[in-house]
Amino acid sequence: MKNSQGIGMTSMRTRQRLVERLVRQGVVNSEVLNLIRNTPRHLFIEEALSHRAYEDKSLPIGQGQTISQPYIVAKMTELLLGNGKLNKVLEVGTGSGYQTAILSALYNHVYTTERIAALLRKAKSIHKDLCMENIYYQVVDGGMGLEAYAPFDGIISTCAPSVIPEALLSQLSPNGGRLVIPVGTSEQVLTVVDRNGDDYKYQEIEPVIFVPLISGVKDQINLSNTG
């Protein structure tokens, strides 16, 4: 894909500096760090902001949404991987599609939901150009999950509900499924939930700031892969 390697402020040297910063912040998974280094984040934001793509900051992507800062993407991915390699994962909140791209390199099947069809269409186009063919898309209310494709080995949410939706908990695999999700309104906490049978274990990780999980959809498109 044109410009996927980047130059200047999007070059590999700039990306390496970001990775070194993430290591200082406590990210230790080498596979995650390598993906942060090699995934072209600048393609998932507006060209006018591309020079800021490898800053450790969230950036606007339109529609009142943001692309998460690289540290948060790395941390949440690392937490999801903490339960071992997974086969099928659900992402709530496609947004720019950057987190989706990271997941696509790690898991066999990635299901991603977004309530704003315009964002999902743009993300899907970028994924197609990057030859990511294991991602499945749908515009739905993210809090409802995707029951028809459950259970999921892992679920990751890039938006924050005030309380964890019961639908997401029930769609976790009872055999060690893991949910990584920010929870709260004015004060949010990144939370990990592990499921074993009917037992759910909750762990609070650190304070975070995410856009809220909003119910309803703005448009509708069919679930399909990138092919």
Buried (B, 14 or more C-beta within 10 A) or exposed (E): EEEBEBEEBBBEEBBEBBBEBBEEEEBEBEEBBEBBBEBBBBBBBEEEBBEBBBBBEBBEBEBEBBBBBBBBBBBBBBBBBEBEEBEBBBBBBBBBBBBBBBBBBBBEBBBBBBBBBEBBBBBBEBBBEBEBEBBBBBBBBBBBBBEEBBBBBBBBBBBBBEEBBEBBBEBBBEEBBBBBBBBBEEEBBBBBBBBEEEEBEEEEBEEBBBBEBBEEBBEEBEBEBBE
